[in-house]
Amino acid sequence: YETTGPELWQQTDGRITHFVSSMGTTGTIMGVSRYLKEKDPSIQIVGVQPAEGSQIPGIRKWPEAYLPKIYEASRVDRFESIGQAEAEEMARRLAAEEGIFSGISSGGACAIALRIAAEVENATIVMIICDRGDRYLSTGVFPG
């Protein structure tokens, strides 16, 4: 709330329209949502969860009984699901095309951000690279 939200607001000159975040502990999405919604309630907060049958390290589709205590449902406008293969492919693309060595949950958030960009004209979409790729070197996600 005190750092990331203000930084995003400042760096987009208040033009941010969407914030996309993988749903892990929910700390980032809760704090950023709280700050951005105070600035402009029309900003869309999008939570990224793994699709049915997908296991993406760092993000979960939380059962109601196990949601982190910090989580407030009213702070997320919508949820989008991402498949493991699509998240992994986007992580590889980020590395190859942008030089960003992210992890799989960041690949998932980026894939959802690009989906939104294809749907919404003139959007200013922000997502955060919340993990790094070196943790997946032994998994086959990043083939040599």
N, C-alpha and C positions, 0 to 999 in steps of 0.2 A: 504493500500500500504506500509506503513512504518513499520508495526508491524506483521500482520498475514502472509503476503506473505513471508517475510524473515524468520520468524519462521518455516514455513512449509518447505521451501527450506533447511534450516539448519538441521531440525530434520529428513529429509529424505536423508541427504547427497547429495542433488541434484538429487536424483533418482525418484522423483515424476513423474508419467506419466499422471495422471488424477486428476483433482480437480472437485469434485461434490458439488454443492451448491443449496439449495432451493432458488427460486426466490421471495424474498420479496421486500424489498426496493431496492435491487440490489447492495447495498453498498459493502457487503462482496465479492460478485463475481467480481465486477468491480475492486476493489483494489487488490485482490489476483491475478486475471488474468493479470492485468497490470504488477505486479512485476514478476510473474512466466514466462510470455511470454518474458520479457526482458532477463531473464536467459536462457530460452530454448523455442523457438517458437513452438516446436513440442508437448509440453504439451497440453493435451486436457482439455478444460474447458467445463464442462457439467452443464447446468442449469436445475433444476427440477421444473416442473410446474404441477398443478393438471390436471388430465384427465378430459375430457368433463363430466360435471355433478357432479364432485367431488368438495367439499368445504373443503379445508384444511386450518385451521387458520394459518396465517402468510405467505402463499405463494399464488401467483396469476398467472394467464395467462393474462398478461397485454395487453389490446387493444393498438394499436399503438399510439393513441391520448393521452393516459394516462400514458405512460411509464415515470418513474422517470427521471428527468433531468440528473442525474449522469450516466444513462444507455447508453452504446455504444454497438450496436449490434455486431460489429467486435470483441469484447472481449469474446464472447461466441461461442464455436465451434459447439455445438449442444445442443438441448433441448430434454429432456426425460419427458414423462408424467407418473404420478403415480396416481392410484386410491385411494380414501379415505380409503377403507377397507384394502388395502395392506399397506398403510402408518400407519394406526392404529395398524395393526398386527405386523409390524416391531417395532413400539414403545413399544408394549408389550414384544416382544422378547428381545429387548435391555434391558428392565428392568429385565426380568426373567433370561436371560442367561448371561448378561454382568454386571448387576448391574448399568446400566446407565438409569436414570429416565428422559427420553427425552420427548419432545412433538411430535406432529403428523408430523410437517414439517421435523423434524430430522429423524423420522421414514421413511419418504418418501425418503429423501436423502440417507439414509443407504440402503434402498431397491434398489435404482438405482445403488449405488456403488457395491452392491453384484451382480447385473445383469452384470455390466461391468466386474467384476472379473471373472464371469463364461464365458465370451466371449473372454477375452484377457489374454494370458499367460504372466507371469512374470511382470504384471502391479503393479505399486505402486500407489494405489488409496487413496486419502485423501478426507474426508468429515468432516464437522464441525457440532457438536451438537449445534444448534443455539437457541433452546428453551428448556423448562423444563416441566416435566410431571405434576407437582402439579397444573398447571392451568387447567388440564383436569379431576381432581378427581371427579367432580360433573357431568361429561358428560357420564359416562359409558364406556369410552375408557379403563379404568383400573378397571375391576370388582374386587370386594373384595374376 
